[in-house]
């Protein structure tokens, strides 16, 4: 079996799985009102198709009533007394066909949109439940494209699989039955052969076109990833004057997309022409038989018109079969990718008997903690670190020593490999993630803000807070006056990732957000390392005030910011090499003292310059 065959077989299995997974959303347990709507929609669908199939028969009767052939029974007079009545019945059937179809769509709309919303919500929640490791390894642009195409695929599948393919099969079956009973087996043979060849040709060509469409999707995703990545790094692109380079990378992906798109367009023209040839041959075949029968006097003119009307009628839905089939196949592929995403298990999950965290004092203890992001490189080795309630403990060390990993383990973005991490004696693996993260506040090195108002970003720490509480938090973070100086005050939008604010202003918003959250435990993850010295001094005062009465872990690069810590822990290659107060560590003249003197010399050189 070739790789293409393997992929095709996998997609087929994925399609079956997708349809099976969508089923419960259309027939949900305990949702009687939804089930009633589904049943009514199906009944309306059947009624609409019966009316549609009846239209050519009524039309043929009307023709015969206007020009009855000699020696034939006027079928119209048996049912309706006059030609006018038949015309009225013809109009009524057409209105019934359209009316039942519209009723079907109206009744089913709530079912389809509900299924769409629930699937989108489930996917969104699942993505947030996935681990940090997953999101680091997955490109945001590609992930958003998978979700977007998957949700659109749900809508398309529900509408066209139920209301295009299903009705088409029903209509074709009814038309074939009418040809067999009303006209004869030779007519049925021609019609059935035409439909069979039409469907075979359509599916064969469409299968090939699906492969081309898959290549289009790959290039579309690739181009989208490059575009998003470039826009997220807008400033970096500008710094290096790389606009032309980024445009060339984007155009390279779009050029491949263009090739696949052209192939798709040309193949569509061939598909349409082939379909027209097949359906025309079938139409001409039954029309020749019908014309011969009229000349022989066995058929009326109305029956001849009826044959033509039925062939024309099935032509219209068959013309859409190729595109509908292709889109359904593509929708199944897109939804399959989304369901693949939903089947990714969350690396970090609450234990079945997890209880809410109860913080009595805020004592943190890393007891023999070892951790690695992958098997090739260990980050922490038997770390022992205790932060007593109300204490401030600073963690310092060179890049790659494992400082930031401590914060990620504290928030339980990852689980420890060995040892345990406790808060007031409770292992973080035994408590709910929601209660754990509610008890911890963080001010990161780079505060990332939502593209919304300053007020919204501060209130993100506690959405139910009043405006007065938001302003109090801003005052404590020493940013209230700046906000009020803006034309729109707290309603000022901060831009994508907060780009309209300076680094210091973003940090103050982040501090205000954490102050409003009012957590008993605080993590300062190099909260001032990206700021200039003057701004750092101002914010450092706010951070000290924030830490009062809380258990604080400060991860720091600049040692001048941690001289007042109750304990300083020096990490190197995942091991604790020193610990103690600032004065005690300087007196020891060890690793911390070397780092201190090196940084002091650098600051002196900077001041002299």
N, C-alpha and C positions, 0 to 999 in steps of 0.2 A: 504494500500500500504506500503510495507516494505521500509526501508531506501535505500536498494540497488536499488529497483524499482524507487524510487524518484530520486536517483542519475542518473540512466539510462535515465529516462524521461528528466531530466534537460540537460544531455549530448546530447540527441537527438535534443532538442530545440536549444541548443548551436551550434550543427552541422549545422542545417538549417540556423541559424543566421550567422554562419561563412561563409557558401557558399554564402549567400546573400551579405555579406560584401566584399567578394573577387571579386564578379561579376564586380563591377565598375572598378576594376583595369584591368580586361581583356577586357572590352568594355568601355573605358573611353570617356566621352563626349568631343567632339572637337578634338579628336586624330584620324583623318581619317587613317593615316598610320598604326596605331596599329590595327584598325578595319579591314583594308585590309589584314594585316598579319594573323589575326584570321580566316578570311574567307578562305584565301588561305590554311592555315594549315588544316582546316576542309575538304576542297575539296581534298587535298592531302591524308588525312586520308581515306576518302571514296574511292578514286581511288585505294589506296593501299589495302584496304580490298576487293574490287572487284577483283583485280588481285590475291589476296591470295586465295579467294574462287574459282577462275577459274582454279587454278593450278591442283587440283585433276581431274577436268573434262578433261583438255587437256591430262593429264597423262593417264587417262582411254582410251581416243581416240587413243593415241599412242600405247597402248597395243593391242587394237582391230585391229589397222592397221597392226600390226606385226603378229597377229594370229587371223584373222577374223573367227567367228563361222559360221557354215553353217546355212542358213536360216535367218540370221540376217543382217540387213543393216549395211554396213560399214560407221558409222557416221563420221569417220575421212576423208573419201574420199569426203564427201559432202562439207566439209569446206576447207580441204587442200589436195592437190593431192598426197602427198607422206608421208611416215613415217618420213623421214628426216625433212620435213616441220613441222610436229607435234612436233618433238623433239626440233626444233628451237623455235617453239611457246611456248613450255613448258619452255625452258630456258628464253625466253623473259618475260614470265609472272612472273617467279621467280625474275628476275632482276627488273621488274616493281614494284613488291611487296616491295622489299627491298628499291628500289630507291625512291618510293613515301613516304615510312616511314621515310627515312632519310631527304627527302625534307621537310616533315612535321615538324620534329624536328628542322631543320635549320631555317625554316621560323618562327616557334613559339619561338625560343630561346630568341629573343629580347623582345617578349611580356612577357614571364615568368620572365626573369631576371629584366625587368623594374618593374613589379609588386612586385617582391621580394625586390628590392632596395627601392621602394617608401614605402612599408609597414614597412621595417626595419627603414627607416628614420623617418617615422611618429611615430613609437614606441619610438625611441631614443629621438626625440623632446618632446614627451609627457612626458616621464620619467623626463626630465629636467624641465618640466613645473609644475610637481607635487610639493606639498608643502614639506617643511622641516619636518613637522609632519609625513607625509607619509613615507619618507625615514628613519626617526628615528625608526619607528615602523616596517619597512620591512627589512628583512635580505638581504644583498647585494648578497650573494651566490645564494639564492633561486630566487631572481629577475633576475639575469643574466641567470639562467637556464631556466626560463620561456621565456625570450626573445630568447635565443639560440634555444630552442625546437620549439618555435612558428615560427621563421623565416625558420627553416628547414622544418617545417610542411607545410608552404606555397609552397615551392619548390616541395615537394613530392606531395601535393594535386594537384597542377597545372599539373604536369607531369602524374601522374597515374590516377587521376580521369578523365582527358580529353583523355589520350592516352592509357589507359589500360581498364578501365571499359567501357567507351563509345564504343571503337572499339570492345571490346569483345561482348557486347550486339548486335552490328550491325552484327558481324560475325556469332554469334549463330542464329540470325534471318534469315540471308541469307542461312545458312546451313540447317536449319529446312525447309525453303521454298523449297530448292533443293531436300531434301529427300521426301517431300510431292509430288512434281511434277514429279520427275524423277524416284522414286522407289516405292512409295505407302504409304498409311496412316499407315500401320502396322510398317513400318520403322520409320516414323515420331513419332509414339506413343512411340516406344522404346527409340529413341534419346531424345525426349522431357522429358520422365520420368527420364531417366538417368541424364539429365542436371538439372531437377528440384530437384531430390534427392541429387545430388552433391552439388548444391547451398545451399539447406536447411542444409545439414550436415556441409558444410563448414562454413556457417554463424553462426550456433548454437554453434559449437566448438569454432569458433573465438570470439564470444561474451564472452564466458567464459574466453578465453585466454586474451581478452582485460582487464578484471578485474584483472587478474594476472599481466598484464603489468602495470596497474595503480599502483599496489602495488610496482612493481619494480621502477617506476618513483618516487614514494614517498620516497622510501629508497635511491634512487640515489640522489634526491634533498637533503635529510637529510645528507647523507654522504658528499656531495659537500659543504653544509653549514659548517659542522664541519671542513672539510679540509681547506676551505678559512678562516674561523674564526681563526683556529689554526695558519695558515701561516701569517695572518695579525698581530697576537700577538706572532710572533716568539721569540722575546726577552723575553717576559713574560714567555713563556714556558721554555726557557733556565734558567731564573732566579730561577724558582721553581723546576727545574729538572723534569719537567712533561712530558717528551717525551713519556714514556711508557704509562702514563695515557691518553694522547692525541691519541696515537696509538690504545689503547684499545677502546676508544669512537668511533674512526673511524671504527675500525674492527667490532664493535657491529652493526653499521649501514650496513656495507658491508656484514655481516653474514645474515641479513634479506634479503638483495638484492640477495645474493647467493641462498637462499631458493626459492625465487620467480623465479629466473633465471632457476634453475633446473626444477621446475614445468613447466615453459614455454617450455623448451627443450623436456621434456617427452611428453607434450601435442602435440607438433609439430610432433613428431614421430607418435603418434596415429592419428593425422589429416591426415598426408601424407598416412599412410596405409589405412585408411578408404576411402580416395579419390581414391586410386589405385584400391580398391575392387569395388567401384561403377562404375568407368569408364571402368574397365575390363569387368564387367558383361554386361554393355551396348554394348561394342565392340563385345564381344562374341555373344550376342543376334542378332545383325544386321548381323554379319558375318555368323551365322548359316542360317538365312533367305536368305542371298545372295548366300551361297553355294548351298542351296536347289534349288534356282531359276536357278543357272547355270546348275545344274544337270538336271533340268526340261527343259532347253533350252530357258527359258524366259529372262534370263540375259546373257550377254557376260562376258567373263573373264575380259574385261576392266571395265565393270560396277562393278564387284566384287572388283577389285582393287580400283576403285573410292570410293566405300563404305568404305573400309578400310582406304584409304587416308584421307577421310573427318573425320572419327572418330579420327584418329591419330592427324589430324590437330587441332581439337577443344580440344584435350587433353592437348596440350601444354599451351594455354592461361588459361584453367581451372585449371591446376596445380598451377598457380601463383595466382589464385583468392583468396585463403585463406590468403596468406601473403599480397597481395595487399589490400584486404578488411581490414585486421587488421591494416595495416599501415595507410590506409585512415582514419579509425576510430581513431587511435592514433593521426594522424595529425590533425584531427578535434578537438580532445580533447586539444592538445597542442596549436593549434591556438585559441581555445576558451579561454584558459587561457590568451593568449596574448591580445585578443579582450576584455576580462574582464578588463585587465590592461588599455587598451585604453579608456574604458568607465568610469574609475575612474576620477571624475571631479577634476580639479585643485582647491585647496582651495583658493589660491590667484590668482586673474585674473584681468586684466586691465578693467576698466570701459569702456562701449561702447564709451563714449565721452572723454576718457583719452587723455591728451595732454602732450607733452614733458615737462619735468621739466626745468624751467628757473632759474638759480642760479645767482642772482644779487650781493648778499653779503655772503650768507651762514648762515643766522640766523636760528637756530633750535629751535623749541618750542614744548614741550610735555605739552599739556593743559588738565589737569584732566584725564590723561590716566590710565585706569584700564585694567588688562589683566590676564588671567589664561590659562594654558595649558590644563586643564581639569576642570570639574565641582567640583572636590573634593578639589582643592587647588588653591587659588588665589595667584598671584605673585606680581602684582603691584596694588596699591590702590590710585586712584586719584593723580597720579604723576604730579607735575608741575615742569618743568625744562626748562630753557632757555639758549641757547648758542648764544651769540651775534656774529655777523660776526667778524671773526678773533680772537675770544676768545678761550681759552683752559679751559674746564670744566672737572674736575675729578670726577668720581663716585666711592665711596669706600663703604665698608661694609663687613660684614661677608658672608660666603658662603651661598647661598640660599636666599640672600636678594633681588635678581632681577637685579643685575648689568648686566650680560650678556644678559638678556632679552631685555634691552634697545637697545643694538646693533642689535638684531634680528628684533626688531620692526622698527628700523631705516632703515634697508635694506628691510623691508617689507617681511620678511620670514613669518611673521604672521601679522594679522590685529588687531588693538586695539579693545577691547570689548566696552569700553566707552571712551569718550573724543576724542581728535584728535592729530595727530602729523603733524606739518607743517615745510616746508623749505621755507624761504622767503615768508611766508603767504600762500603757496600752500599745501593743504592737500595731503599727499603722496598717498592716495587712489584715488586721482583724476588725477594723472600723470602716465605715462607709466613706467613699472618696468625697462625697459632697460635704459631709461634716468635717473631714480632715482639711479640705481646702478652704472651708469657711472659717476655720480657726487660724489660718495662716495668711498674712499679708506679705506682699512682695513689692519692692521697688527695684526693677531691673536696671541694667546698664543702659539700655536703650528702651525708653518707654514708648510703646507703639499705641497710637490712639486710633479710634474708629473715625471714619470720615463722617463726622456728625458734629454737633455743637460741643463747646467746652463744658456746658452744663451737663449734657448727656454723658460725656466721658468721665466727669467727676462722679456723677451719680451711679456710674457703672459699678462702683464699689458696694453700693446699697441702693438698688433701684427704688425702694419704697421710701427713701429719705425725702424730707421736705426741702423746699428751696432754701429755707433758713439754715438747715443743717448742711446743705451743699456749700453755702456761702461761708459758714463757720469753718468748714474743712479747708476751703480756699484761703481763708484768713490765716489759719494755722500753718498752711504751706507757703504763706507770704506771696500769694499770687492774686488775691482778690482785687487789690488796687489796679494791677495791670489789666485784669479782665474788665473792670469797670471803665477803664480808659478806652476800650475798644468801642466802636460805634454801636455794635449790636450786643455788647456785654456778654452775658452767659449764652446768648443765642448765636455767637460767632462760630462758624464752622471752621474746623481745624485742617481740612484737606485730607488727602490720602495719606494714611499712616502719620498724620499730624504734621505734614511738611510745612504748613503755614506758620508753625511756631518754631522758635529757636530750641536748641538742645536743652537749655536751662528752663525754658518755659514748659517744655514737654515734661521734664523731670518734676517740676512743681505740680503740674496737673496729676502726674502719677502719684506723687506724695499725697496730694489732697484726696485722690481716689482711695488710697490705702487708709488714710486717716478716717475717712467716712466709713469704711468697712469696719474699723475699730477692732482688729483681731488681737488675741492675746499673745500671738507669736508673730515675729517679724523677721523677714529675710531681706537683707540689703545686698543684692548681687552686683557688686562693683557699681553702685548707684551713682557715683560721681566721677568715674574714671574717664568718661568721654567729655567732661566739661573743662573749661578753662579754670585757672586757679581762683580767680575772684568769684566766679559763679559757684565754684565748688565750696568755697568758704561760706557763702550765704546759704547754700542748700544743706551744708553739713550741720549748721545750727538747727535747721528744720528737722533733720533726721535725728539729731540728739533729742530734741523735744519729743519727737514721735516715739522714740524708744523708751521713754520713761514709763516704768511699771510693766514693761513687756519683756518677754524672753526674746533676745535678738541674736541672730547669726549674721555677722557682717563678712561678706566675701570681698576682699579688698586687694587692689593692686598698689595703690598709693598708701604707704605705711603711715604717713602723717595723719590719715583719717581714722586710725584705729588706736592711737596712743592711749586713749582713755578707756579702752575695753577692759573688762574684768579679767579676761584671759585671752591670750593670743596663741593660736595654734599654727605652727609652720608645717606646711605640707610640701613634700618633694617626692615625685614619682609614686604618689598614692600612699606614702608612709608619713606618719607624724614624726618629724625629726626634732622638733622643739615645742615646748609650750610653757606659758608663764605670762606675767605682766610685761609691759613695755620695758620698765626699768630693769626687771630681773633678767630679761632676755638680752638687753644691752650689756648688762654686767657680765653675762656668761660669755660674751664675745664670740658667739657661734654664728650659725647661718643667718639668723634674723639680724644680728648686728652688721654682718656684711651687706645685706640687702639695704639696711637703714642708711649706712654710711654712703653706699653707692647712690641711693636716691637723693640723699642730702647734697652730695657733691653735684649731681645733675641739676638740682634746683638752684644751687648757688651759681652754677655756670649760666643757667637761664636768666637769673636775676641780674648777673653782671652784663649779659648780652643786652 
